[in-house]
Amino acid sequence: MNREIKFRAWDLYNEKMIEIGFLENISLNKDLDFANYEVMQYTGLKDKNGVEIYEGDILSFDIQDYNGNDNIYILPVSYYIDSFMCLKEENEYFYLGEILANDEELEVIGNIYDNKDLIK
């Protein structure tokens, strides 16, 4: 299975998200000064509504603990230790693929730039 490789970026100067597209488009865009952008990669996965999940997106998801109790999490997506995951704390994280396999209701509810108030 091939994962689609594409990117978006947060424009630090204009404070808005822009679509960059595919990797070959980045090298062709000589006007793009990467010092002014936070670049985020597409994970290759989509939420329950078909919304593409990128690094920096804030997800709402439900994970059951060992006692069968539901726990609702609202966490951002990061690329950490060679995988896309949601970090709860330094040593506690959820792999994005595992979240999707266990929660059909996973949803992108914002991103870390437009919706900082969603993250505690």
C-alpha positions in Angstrom: 0.0 0.0 0.0 1.5 3.3 -1.0 0.9 6.4 1.1 0.2 9.6 -0.6 3.1 12.1 0.3 1.9 15.6 0.5 2.3 18.7 2.8 0.6 21.8 4.1 2.2 24.7 6.0 1.3 27.3 8.6 2.3 30.7 7.3 3.9 32.3 10.3 3.7 35.8 8.8 0.1 35.8 7.6 -1.1 33.3 10.3 -3.0 31.0 7.9 -2.7 27.5 6.6 -1.6 27.0 3.0 -1.6 23.9 0.9 1.8 23.0 -0.5 0.9 19.8 -2.2 3.2 17.0 -3.3 6.9 16.8 -2.6 7.9 17.6 -6.2 5.9 20.9 -6.0 7.9 22.0 -3.0 11.3 22.0 -4.8 9.7 23.8 -7.8 8.4 26.6 -5.6 11.5 28.8 -5.3 9.5 31.7 -3.8 8.6 29.7 -0.7 11.0 30.8 2.2 10.7 27.9 4.6 11.9 30.0 7.5 8.5 31.6 7.5 6.5 28.4 7.5 5.8 25.4 9.7 5.6 22.4 7.3 3.3 19.5 8.2 3.1 16.1 6.4 -0.1 14.2 5.6 -0.3 11.0 7.5 -2.0 9.1 4.7 -5.1 8.6 7.0 -8.5 10.1 7.2 -11.0 10.7 10.1 -14.6 9.5 10.3 -15.7 12.3 8.0 -13.1 11.6 5.3 -11.0 14.6 6.5 -7.2 14.1 5.8 -5.1 13.9 9.0 -1.9 16.0 9.0 0.8 16.6 11.6 -0.5 19.4 13.9 -4.1 18.4 13.6 -6.0 18.1 16.9 -8.0 14.8 17.2 -10.8 13.8 19.4 -10.9 10.1 20.0 -12.1 7.5 22.5 -9.9 4.7 23.9 -10.9 2.1 26.4 -8.6 1.4 29.3 -7.8 -2.1 30.7 -11.0 -1.9 32.9 -13.2 -1.3 29.9 -13.8 2.4 30.8 -14.0 4.9 27.9 -11.5 7.7 27.9 -12.0 10.7 25.6 -8.8 12.3 24.5 -8.2 15.6 22.6 -4.6 15.5 21.4 -2.5 16.8 18.5 -0.8 14.6 15.9 3.0 14.6 16.0 5.7 12.7 14.1 7.7 11.2 16.9 10.1 8.2 17.0 9.5 7.4 13.3 5.7 7.3 13.6 2.6 9.5 13.6 1.1 9.5 17.1 -0.7 11.5 19.7 1.4 12.3 22.7 -0.4 12.5 26.0 2.8 12.8 28.1 6.4 12.1 27.3 6.1 8.4 28.0 2.5 8.0 27.1 1.4 8.1 23.5 -1.1 6.5 21.1 0.0 5.4 17.6 -2.4 7.0 15.0 -3.0 3.6 13.3 -4.0 2.0 16.6 -6.3 4.9 17.4 -8.1 4.5 14.0 -8.3 0.7 14.4 -10.0 1.1 17.8 -12.2 4.2 17.4 -14.5 4.6 14.4 -15.4 8.0 15.7 -12.0 9.6 15.5 -12.4 13.2 14.3 -10.2 16.1 13.3 -11.5 19.0 15.4 -8.9 21.7 14.6 -5.1 22.3 14.4 -2.5 23.5 16.8 -2.3 26.9 15.2 -6.0 27.9 14.7 -7.3 26.1 17.8 -4.7 26.3 20.6 -7.5 26.6 23.1 -8.5 22.9 22.4 -5.2 21.6 23.9 -4.7 21.7 27.6 
